[in-house]
């Protein structure tokens, strides 16, 4: 059975403290054991209206296996559902960020991080128990590595076959891997990204843009060192289909192929700068 199957029991389910009492108690106890007063690593979970996903994410994180001292904190991006209630139920310290966007939410986590390393976690994503250990191992062994990004997969459902998901993810990962040689910042996704806290604070998180704040941060970190890219089961998170977009896997695949072909010449040269497109700027 896939490692994430047990967590799907509460994934996509409305939060019900009575029905999930046993799981909540287990998660609360395990999270408390993981928390350190002197963390080397800060894990921050960002959530906006993630009542149906957050408990599953926290359940997976509570099963984490690592020898590194960590702290786990949450960010509620001013949700209108019961996201905050989930944080309270499992006893996780969290902050409320009133400005809506992934950028502002990630910045809130970074601002309150006490660890030398900061790990971004998306509330609708499930992470294997080896995730933190494997990502931080790279940072600890290589002082010139400023950030580590990884790949991710999708849980199978009735609309998406296993073979279709495998092929889609395989070709996407190959593309990201090739791209990571010259433009690693473009292969970074916020749901699977770890970086050094001090340097990230110097770079800052771009809160002016709607999407791409993770790549923008990664690009800024290259001033201080290099980025690493991992592709193995120890760091492979599992998420829903938001990153696929609407429509079928095949439709999404060919759309991305066409986009990649248009930009293929840029894959073999490093970028000196990126300009924010007008369409991607936050409205004031």
PEDADA-V273849 format. One record per residue. N is the residue number from 1. RES is the residue in one small letter. OMEGA is omega as a letter, one per 40 degrees, with the letter a starting at -180 (none if undefined). Layout:
((N:RES:OMEGA) (N:RES:OMEGA))
//
This chain:
((1:x:i) (2:x:a) (3:x:a) (4:x:a) (5:x:a) (6:x:a) (7:x:i) (8:x:i) (9:x:a) (10:x:i) (11:x:a) (12:x:i) (13:x:i) (14:x:a) (15:x:a) (16:x:a) (17:x:a) (18:x:a) (19:x:a) (20:x:a) (21:x:a) (22:x:i) (23:x:i) (24:x:i) (25:x:i) (26:x:a) (27:x:i) (28:x:a) (29:x:a) (30:x:i) (31:x:i) (32:x:i) (33:x:a) (34:x:a) (35:x:i) (36:x:i) (37:x:i) (38:x:a) (39:x:i) (40:x:a) (41:x:i) (42:x:i) (43:x:i) (44:x:a) (45:x:i) (46:x:a) (47:x:i) (48:x:a) (49:x:a) (50:x:i) (51:x:a) (52:x:a) (53:x:a) (54:x:a) (55:x:i) (56:x:i) (57:x:a) (58:x:i) (59:x:i) (60:x:a) (61:x:a) (62:x:i) (63:x:a) (64:x:i) (65:x:a) (66:x:i) (67:x:i) (68:x:i) (69:x:a) (70:x:i) (71:x:i) (72:x:i) (73:x:i) (74:x:i) (75:x:i) (76:x:a) (77:x:i) (78:x:a) (79:x:i) (80:x:i) (81:x:a) (82:x:i) (83:x:a) (84:x:i) (85:x:i) (86:x:i) (87:x:a) (88:x:a) (89:x:a) (90:x:i) (91:x:a) (92:x:i) (93:x:a) (94:x:a) (95:x:i) (96:x:i) (97:x:a) (98:x:i) (99:x:a) (100:x:i) (101:x:i) (102:x:a) (103:x:i) (104:x:i) (105:x:i) (106:x:i) (107:x:i) (108:x:i) (109:x:i) (110:x:a) (111:x:a) (112:x:a) (113:x:i) (114:x:a) (115:x:i) (116:x:i) (117:x:i) (118:x:a) (119:x:i) (120:x:i) (121:x:i) (122:x:a) (123:x:i) (124:x:a) (125:x:i) (126:x:a) (127:x:i) (128:x:a) (129:x:a) (130:x:a) (131:x:a) (132:x:a) (133:x:a) (134:x:a) (135:x:a) (136:x:i) (137:x:a) (138:x:a) (139:x:a) (140:x:a) (141:x:a) (142:x:a) (143:x:a) (144:x:i) (145:x:a) (146:x:a) (147:x:i) (148:x:i) (149:x:a) (150:x:i) (151:x:a) (152:x:i) (153:x:a) (154:x:i) (155:x:a) (156:x:i) (157:x:a) (158:x:a) (159:x:a) (160:x:a) (161:x:i) (162:x:a) (163:x:i) (164:x:i) (165:x:i) (166:x:a) (167:x:i) (168:x:a) (169:x:a) (170:x:a) (171:x:i) (172:x:a) (173:x:i) (174:x:i) (175:x:a) (176:x:a) (177:x:i) (178:x:a) (179:x:a) (180:x:a) (181:x:a) (182:x:a) (183:x:a) (184:x:i) (185:x:i) (186:x:i) (187:x:a) (188:x:i) (189:x:a) (190:x:a) (191:x:i) (192:x:a) (193:x:i) (194:x:a) (195:x:a) (196:x:a) (197:x:a) (198:x:a) (199:x:i) (200:x:i) (201:x:i) (202:x:i) (203:x:a) (204:x:i) (205:x:a) (206:x:a) (207:x:i) (208:x:a) (209:x:a) (210:x:i) (211:x:i) (212:x:i) (213:x:i) (214:x:i) (215:x:i) (216:x:i) (217:x:a) (218:x:i) (219:x:i) (220:x:a) (221:x:a) (222:x:i) (223:x:a) (224:x:a) (225:x:a) (226:x:i) (227:x:i) (228:x:a) (229:x:a) (230:x:i) (231:x:i) (232:x:a) (233:x:a) (234:x:a) (235:x:a) (236:x:i) (237:x:i) (238:x:a) (239:x:i) (240:x:a) (241:x:i) (242:x:a) (243:x:i) (244:x:a) (245:x:a) (246:x:i) (247:x:a) (248:x:i) (249:x:a) (250:x:i) (251:x:i) (252:x:a) (253:x:a) (254:x:i) (255:x:a) (256:x:i) (257:x:i) (258:x:i) (259:x:a) (260:x:a) (261:x:i) (262:x:a) (263:x:a) (264:x:a) (265:x:a) (266:x:a) (267:x:a) (268:x:i) (269:x:i) (270:x:a) (271:x:i) (272:x:i) (273:x:i) (274:x:i) (275:x:i) (276:x:i) (277:x:a) (278:x:a) (279:x:a) (280:x:a) (281:x:i) (282:x:i) (283:x:a) (284:x:none))
//
